[in-house]
Amino acid sequence: MLGGTEFVGRAITEAALARGWDVTVFHRGRHAPPAGVSELLGDRTTGDGLAALTGDGAGTGEGPDGGYAWDLVVDTWSGAPSAVRDAARLLADRAARYAYVSSRSVYEQPVPDGLPEEGPVVAGASPDAGGDVSYALAKRGGELAALDAFGDRALLARAGLILGPWENIGRLPWWLLRIARGGPVLAPGTPDLMLQYIDVRDLAQWLLDAARDGLHGPYNLVSRSGHATMGQLLEACVRATGSDAELRWTPAERILAAGVEPWSDLPVWVPPGEVYDAIHRGDVGRAYATGLRCRPVEETVADTWKWLEELGGEPPRRPDRPAVGLDPRVEAELLADPGA
């Protein structure tokens, strides 16, 4: 596991350990890995940062494919594609398979409703690119790097919106903490707006199953659109926190006119349109046909709230991502408007 100490990497590591798999975590040492892993330290952004992957302790035994130090490498990197390139090339002869957690952001914009994996992807991506490229180009470059080194031994999990425990982006934690404060809560748009997301633990289980079964190539990895609605998500937050919050459903037009940014100011939510189709209307038939199962939204919300309580209500946050959430003063102004 390249990483393995935060959010997606953490969930995959925990899931592999729960299966009784032997797990090696390669990371920079900034966060403690789960108990029970073998630990290798290194920084893949430095010149010799991958050296630990070639040492005497770098993997033991042979997997079912024979001759490999590891049966599977999982990579969640979202920075410079060249870091994926270097790791994949180094491990091509040491690992049977390479699973890269990519993103549905790799598709060319605008993304039409129901786009499958064969849809056009962004142009200009390169596995040799540095860290000065967009997120879409970084993830597509990472895909190209994995494919170049592993070919049909590479699995590309094109995740969409990811929620659940260990989240370090802050989307669901923001809603939970806001609703826990109680009182009137600005609820965007209409409660029947269909959402498409995946619980990080369901992502982990599918990815490990898919790698075990030898699947390769790209898979859109999110729930079916409408697995939950915006109303069901926020109502689950009210129940999980036990607060007296009152959801005040507010027309999208009024919210946008106030300068509120969908997705960032009001996490998860975007109004219907091209961006909504790209995030919440993808074709996921291939993943479901290969065993993807998505737990109820109530379970995702309740478990995330339990995790937040264990942390004392202070969720972790990636330093390379901007904070999310609506300014309380803007929310108060919108709620005070009698037309809201």
C-alpha positions in Angstrom: 0.0 0.0 0.0 1.6 3.3 -1.2 0.3 5.6 1.6 -2.2 3.7 3.7 -2.5 6.1 6.7 -5.3 8.5 5.6 -8.8 8.3 4.2 -8.9 6.0 1.1 -5.5 4.4 1.7 -6.4 3.9 5.4 -9.7 2.2 4.5 -8.1 -0.1 2.0 -5.4 -1.0 4.4 -7.9 -1.7 7.2 -10.0 -3.8 4.8 -7.0 -5.9 3.7 -6.0 -6.5 7.3 -9.5 -7.6 8.1 -9.2 -10.3 5.4 -6.1 -11.6 7.0 -3.8 -10.3 4.2 -0.2 -9.4 4.9 0.0 -5.7 4.3 3.1 -3.5 3.7 2.6 0.2 4.1 5.0 2.6 2.4 4.6 6.1 3.7 6.4 9.2 4.8 5.9 8.7 8.5 3.6 11.7 9.1 0.8 9.5 10.4 0.7 6.2 12.2 -0.4 3.3 10.1 -2.9 0.7 11.3 -1.6 -1.8 13.7 -0.5 -5.1 12.1 1.2 -3.8 9.0 4.8 -4.0 7.9 6.1 -0.5 7.6 8.5 1.0 5.0 9.4 4.7 5.1 10.2 6.9 2.2 9.2 10.0 0.3 8.4 9.3 -3.3 8.8 13.0 -4.3 12.6 12.8 -3.5 15.4 11.4 -5.7 16.0 8.3 -3.6 12.6 8.2 -1.9 11.6 4.8 -3.2 14.7 3.0 -2.0 12.9 1.2 0.8 10.9 -0.7 -1.8 14.0 -2.4 -3.1 15.6 -3.3 0.2 15.9 -6.8 1.8 12.7 -6.2 3.8 10.7 -5.1 0.8 8.2 -7.9 0.5 8.5 -11.6 1.3 7.3 -14.8 -0.2 5.6 -15.5 -3.5 2.0 -14.8 -4.4 -0.3 -16.9 -6.5 1.2 -15.5 -9.7 4.6 -16.7 -8.6 7.9 -14.8 -8.4 6.5 -11.5 -7.0 7.3 -9.8 -3.7 3.7 -8.5 -3.6 0.5 -9.8 -5.1 -0.9 -6.2 -5.3 0.2 -2.6 -5.1 -2.5 0.0 -4.4 -1.7 3.6 -5.2 -4.0 6.6 -4.3 -1.5 9.4 -5.4 -3.2 12.6 -6.7 -0.1 14.7 -7.2 2.6 14.7 -9.9 2.0 11.8 -12.3 5.8 11.3 -12.5 5.6 9.9 -8.9 3.2 7.2 -10.1 5.5 6.6 -13.1 8.5 6.0 -10.9 6.8 3.8 -8.4 5.0 1.7 -11.1 8.2 1.2 -13.1 10.2 0.2 -10.0 7.5 -2.3 -8.9 6.6 -3.7 -12.3 8.8 -6.8 -11.8 8.1 -7.0 -8.0 4.3 -6.9 -8.0 1.6 -9.0 -9.7 -0.9 -6.2 -10.1 -1.2 -2.4 -9.6 -4.5 -0.8 -8.6 -4.6 3.0 -9.1 -7.4 4.9 -7.4 -8.1 7.5 -10.1 -11.1 9.8 -10.5 -14.0 10.4 -12.8 -12.5 13.9 -13.2 -10.4 12.3 -16.0 -13.3 12.6 -18.5 -13.3 15.4 -21.0 -15.6 18.3 -20.1 -18.6 18.6 -20.3 -19.4 15.1 -19.1 -22.8 14.0 -20.5 -25.3 12.2 -18.4 -24.6 8.5 -18.1 -21.1 8.5 -19.5 -19.5 5.0 -19.4 -15.8 4.2 -19.1 -15.3 4.4 -22.8 -16.0 8.1 -22.8 -13.4 10.6 -24.0 -10.7 11.6 -21.4 -8.8 14.8 -21.0 -6.2 15.5 -23.6 -2.6 16.4 -22.9 -2.1 14.2 -19.9 1.4 12.7 -19.5 2.9 10.2 -17.1 6.0 12.4 -17.0 4.2 15.5 -15.8 5.2 17.3 -12.6 2.9 18.7 -9.9 1.9 21.8 -11.8 -1.0 20.2 -13.7 -4.7 20.2 -13.0 -6.3 17.5 -10.9 -7.8 15.9 -14.0 -4.5 15.8 -15.9 -2.7 14.5 -12.7 -5.1 11.6 -12.4 -5.1 10.8 -16.1 -1.3 11.0 -16.1 -1.3 8.6 -13.2 -3.5 6.2 -15.1 -1.1 6.3 -18.1 1.8 5.7 -15.8 0.2 2.6 -14.3 -0.9 1.3 -17.7 2.6 1.9 -19.2 4.3 -0.2 -16.5 1.7 -2.9 -15.8 -0.5 -3.1 -19.0 -3.4 -5.4 -18.4 -2.2 -6.0 -14.8 -3.3 -2.4 -14.0 -6.7 -1.7 -12.5 -8.0 1.9 -12.7 -10.7 2.7 -10.1 -12.3 6.0 -11.2 -13.9 7.0 -8.0 -16.4 9.8 -7.7 -17.5 11.6 -4.5 -16.1 9.6 -1.6 -17.6 9.8 1.9 -17.3 8.0 5.2 -15.0 7.6 8.2 -11.4 9.0 7.9 -12.5 11.6 5.4 -9.8 14.4 5.3 -11.6 16.6 2.8 -14.3 17.7 5.1 -17.5 17.3 3.1 -19.7 15.0 5.2 -17.9 16.1 8.5 -18.9 19.7 7.7 -22.6 18.8 7.3 -22.6 16.7 10.4 -20.9 19.3 12.6 -23.1 22.1 11.2 -26.3 20.1 11.8 -25.1 19.0 15.3 -25.1 22.7 16.3 -28.9 22.7 15.7 -31.3 25.4 14.8 -32.4 26.4 11.3 -30.0 24.9 8.7 -29.8 26.1 5.1 -30.6 23.0 3.0 -29.8 23.6 -0.7 -32.2 23.1 -3.6 -34.8 20.3 -3.2 -34.6 17.2 -1.0 -35.3 14.9 -3.9 -32.0 15.8 -5.7 -30.3 12.4 -6.5 -26.7 11.9 -5.3 -24.0 9.6 -6.6 -21.2 8.8 -4.2 -19.4 5.9 -2.5 -18.6 5.0 1.0 -14.8 4.7 1.3 -15.2 1.2 2.8 -17.3 0.0 -0.1 -14.6 1.3 -2.4 -12.0 -0.6 -0.5 -13.9 -3.9 -0.6 -14.6 -3.7 -4.3 -11.0 -2.8 -5.1 -9.6 -5.7 -3.2 -12.1 -8.1 -4.7 -11.4 -6.8 -8.2 -7.7 -7.0 -7.8 -8.0 -10.5 -6.4 -10.1 -11.6 -9.3 -7.7 -10.1 -11.9 -9.9 -7.3 -13.2 -8.1 -4.6 -15.1 -8.7 -1.4 -17.0 -11.1 1.4 -15.9 -14.2 1.2 -13.7 -16.4 4.1 -12.6 -16.6 3.5 -8.9 -19.5 5.2 -7.3 -23.1 4.2 -6.3 -25.9 4.3 -8.7 -27.3 7.8 -9.1 -30.1 8.2 -6.5 -28.6 5.6 -4.1 -29.5 8.5 -1.8 -31.0 11.9 -2.2 -29.8 15.2 -0.7 -32.8 15.1 1.7 -32.0 11.6 2.8 -28.3 12.5 3.4 -29.2 15.6 5.5 -32.0 13.9 7.4 -29.6 11.1 8.3 -27.3 13.7 9.7 -30.1 15.1 11.9 -30.8 11.6 13.2 -27.2 10.6 13.7 -26.4 13.7 15.7 -29.6 13.8 17.6 -29.8 17.6 17.2 -32.9 19.8 16.9 -31.8 21.1 13.5 -34.5 22.3 11.2 -33.7 21.8 7.5 -34.8 24.9 5.6 -34.9 23.9 1.9 -33.9 27.0 -0.2 -34.2 27.4 -3.9 -30.9 27.0 -5.8 -31.5 30.3 -7.6 -31.5 32.2 -4.3 -28.4 30.4 -3.1 -26.5 31.1 -6.3 -27.6 34.8 -6.3 -26.0 35.2 -2.9 -22.6 34.2 -4.3 -22.6 30.8 -2.6 -20.4 28.3 -4.4 -21.9 24.8 -4.9 -19.7 21.9 -3.9 -17.2 24.0 -1.9 -19.5 26.3 0.3 -22.2 23.6 0.4 -20.3 20.3 0.1 -21.8 17.4 -1.9 -24.4 19.7 -3.5 -24.4 21.1 -7.0 -27.6 22.2 -8.8 -28.9 20.4 -11.9 -26.8 21.1 -15.0 -23.6 20.0 -16.6 -21.5 19.9 -13.4 -24.3 17.9 -11.7 -24.3 15.4 -14.6 -20.6 15.0 -14.3 -20.6 14.3 -10.6 -24.0 12.6 -9.9 -25.1 10.9 -13.2 -22.3 8.6 -14.3 -22.8 5.1 -15.7 -21.7 2.5 -13.1 -23.0 -0.7 -14.6 -19.6 -2.2 -15.1 -18.7 -1.9 -11.4 -22.0 -3.2 -10.2 -21.7 -6.2 -12.6 -18.5 -7.1 -11.0 -19.8 -7.0 -7.5 -19.9 -3.4 -6.2 -22.3 -3.2 -3.2 -23.1 0.1 -1.5 -24.3 0.4 2.0 -27.2 2.6 3.0 -26.6 6.3 3.5 -27.8 6.0 7.1 -24.8 3.7 7.9 -22.3 5.9 6.2 -23.5 9.0 8.1 -23.9 7.3 11.5 -20.4 5.7 11.3 -18.8 9.0 10.2 -20.5 10.8 13.2 -19.2 8.1 15.6 -15.7 8.5 14.2 -16.0 12.3 14.6 -17.1 12.0 18.2 -14.1 9.7 18.9 -11.9 12.5 17.5 -13.5 15.1 19.7 -15.3 16.8 16.7 -12.1 17.9 15.0 -11.8 16.0 11.7 -8.4 15.8 9.9 -7.9 17.9 6.8 -5.5 17.6 3.9 -3.2 20.7 3.8 -3.3 20.7 0.0 -7.1 21.1 -0.2 -9.0 24.2 0.6 -11.4 24.2 3.5 -15.1 23.6 2.7 -18.3 24.9 4.2 -20.6 27.9 4.3 -19.7 31.1 6.1 -22.1 31.2 9.1 -22.8 34.9 8.3 -23.9 34.1 4.8 -26.1 31.3 6.0 -27.7 33.6 8.6 -28.4 36.2 5.9 -30.1 33.7 3.7 -32.1 32.2 6.5 -33.2 35.7 7.6 -34.5 36.5 4.2 -38.3 35.9 4.4 -38.3 34.6 0.8 -35.8 31.9 1.7 
